[in-house]
Amino acid sequence: MSKTIQLKATGETVTFLEDTQTTNGERLLLEVSLPPSGEGPGPHVHHQQTESFEVLDGVLGVQISDERLELRAGERIVVPAGSVHDWWNAGEETVRFTALVEPALNMEWMLREIFASCNRRQAGGPLPWDGSYVISRRV
């Protein structure tokens, strides 16, 4: 299985630095690269997972509930489980950051499936049927 997946329509890449298999499902560590003007997934919530972001290069916009922040290289933020949040490229160059998800649950499978659906559709979002299936499935 490839360590890196790419969303071809947007140029976003995700590299699995630590996957669910190597961590026994305890965590998932990703390196994400998002080109200028790149948008993240849109507002969402992880009810049972904590998500942490650490910026490596560029500027990452993050919204947690009503708070909007811009993080730069070396800055880190933790999104507590149950918090509505979103992220995007807030700068004029590619942003690279790590995302740590604890526990991993089905996040790796979900990301792989959503990216595959987007690439089949040649779009930035999945087919509605695929998205509904992935969101409702527990792995």
C-alpha positions as CSV (number, residue, x, y, z in Angstrom):
1,M,0.0,0.0,0.0
2,S,1.4,3.4,-1.0
3,K,2.6,5.6,1.8
4,T,1.5,8.8,-0.1
5,I,-1.9,9.5,-1.6
6,Q,-2.7,12.5,-3.7
7,L,-5.9,14.4,-4.5
8,K,-5.2,15.1,-8.1
9,A,-7.8,17.8,-8.6
10,T,-6.3,20.0,-5.8
11,G,-2.7,18.8,-5.6
12,E,-3.1,17.9,-1.9
13,T,-0.9,15.1,-0.7
14,V,-1.0,13.0,2.4
15,T,2.0,10.8,3.5
16,F,1.4,8.3,6.2
17,L,4.4,8.6,8.5
18,E,2.9,6.3,11.1
19,D,0.0,4.2,10.0
20,T,-2.6,2.2,11.9
21,Q,-0.8,-1.0,11.4
22,T,2.6,0.2,12.8
23,T,1.0,1.9,15.8
24,N,-1.6,-0.9,16.5
25,G,-4.3,1.7,15.9
26,E,-3.1,4.0,18.7
27,R,-2.4,6.9,16.4
28,L,-2.0,8.0,12.8
29,L,0.7,10.5,11.9
30,L,0.4,12.3,8.6
31,E,2.4,14.8,6.6
32,V,0.0,17.0,4.6
33,S,1.0,19.3,1.7
34,L,-1.5,21.7,0.4
35,P,-0.9,24.2,-2.5
36,P,-1.7,27.9,-2.3
37,S,-5.5,28.6,-2.0
38,G,-5.9,25.0,-1.1
39,E,-8.9,24.2,1.1
40,G,-9.1,21.5,3.7
41,P,-12.0,19.2,4.3
42,G,-14.5,21.8,5.5
43,P,-15.9,22.1,9.0
44,H,-16.1,18.7,10.7
45,V,-15.8,17.0,14.1
46,H,-14.1,13.9,15.4
47,H,-16.2,12.7,18.3
48,Q,-13.7,10.2,19.7
49,Q,-10.3,11.5,18.4
50,T,-7.9,14.3,19.2
51,E,-6.2,15.9,16.3
52,S,-2.9,17.9,16.5
53,F,-1.4,20.0,13.8
54,E,2.3,21.2,13.6
55,V,3.3,23.5,10.7
56,L,6.6,22.6,8.9
57,D,6.4,25.3,6.1
58,G,4.0,28.0,5.1
59,V,0.9,29.3,6.8
60,L,-1.9,27.0,8.0
61,G,-5.3,28.5,8.7
62,V,-7.2,26.7,11.4
63,Q,-10.7,27.3,12.8
64,I,-11.8,25.6,16.1
65,S,-15.4,26.5,16.9
66,D,-15.5,30.3,16.5
67,E,-11.7,30.9,16.9
68,R,-9.7,31.4,13.7
69,L,-5.9,31.2,13.8
70,E,-2.9,31.3,11.4
71,L,-0.1,29.0,12.3
72,R,3.5,29.3,11.0
73,A,6.5,27.0,10.9
74,G,7.1,25.5,14.4
75,E,3.7,26.3,15.7
76,R,1.4,23.6,16.9
77,I,-2.3,23.3,18.0
78,V,-4.4,20.5,19.5
79,V,-8.0,20.1,18.5
80,P,-9.9,18.3,21.4
81,A,-12.3,15.5,20.5
82,G,-15.8,16.8,19.9
83,S,-14.6,20.2,18.6
84,V,-15.9,21.5,15.2
85,H,-12.8,22.5,13.2
86,D,-11.4,23.1,9.7
87,W,-8.1,23.9,8.1
88,W,-6.8,25.4,4.9
89,N,-3.7,27.0,3.3
90,A,-3.7,30.6,4.5
91,G,-0.5,31.7,2.7
92,E,0.8,32.3,-0.7
93,E,3.1,29.2,-0.8
94,T,2.5,25.5,-0.3
95,V,1.8,24.7,3.4
96,R,3.3,21.5,4.8
97,F,2.2,20.3,8.3
98,T,1.9,17.1,10.3
99,A,-1.4,15.9,11.6
100,L,-1.5,13.5,14.5
101,V,-4.8,11.7,15.1
102,E,-5.3,9.7,18.3
103,P,-6.7,7.1,18.4
104,A,-6.5,6.3,14.7
105,L,-9.8,4.4,14.5
106,N,-10.8,4.2,10.8
107,M,-9.1,7.5,9.7
108,E,-6.5,5.9,7.4
109,W,-9.1,3.8,5.6
110,M,-11.4,6.8,5.3
111,L,-8.7,9.1,3.8
112,R,-7.7,6.5,1.3
113,E,-11.3,5.9,0.2
114,I,-12.2,9.6,0.0
115,F,-9.1,10.4,-2.1
116,A,-9.8,7.4,-4.4
117,S,-13.4,8.6,-4.9
118,C,-12.3,12.2,-5.6
119,N,-9.7,10.9,-8.1
120,R,-12.3,8.7,-9.9
121,R,-14.5,11.8,-10.2
122,Q,-11.6,14.1,-11.1
123,A,-12.9,16.5,-8.5
124,G,-12.0,18.0,-5.1
125,G,-14.9,16.1,-3.4
126,P,-16.1,12.6,-3.4
127,L,-19.2,11.3,-5.2
128,P,-22.2,11.7,-2.8
129,W,-22.7,7.9,-2.6
130,D,-19.1,7.3,-1.8
131,G,-19.0,10.0,0.8
132,S,-22.1,8.7,2.5
133,Y,-20.7,5.1,2.5
134,V,-17.3,6.1,3.9
135,I,-18.7,8.4,6.6
136,S,-21.2,5.7,7.8
137,R,-18.9,2.7,7.7
138,R,-17.0,1.6,10.8
139,V,-13.8,-0.3,10.1
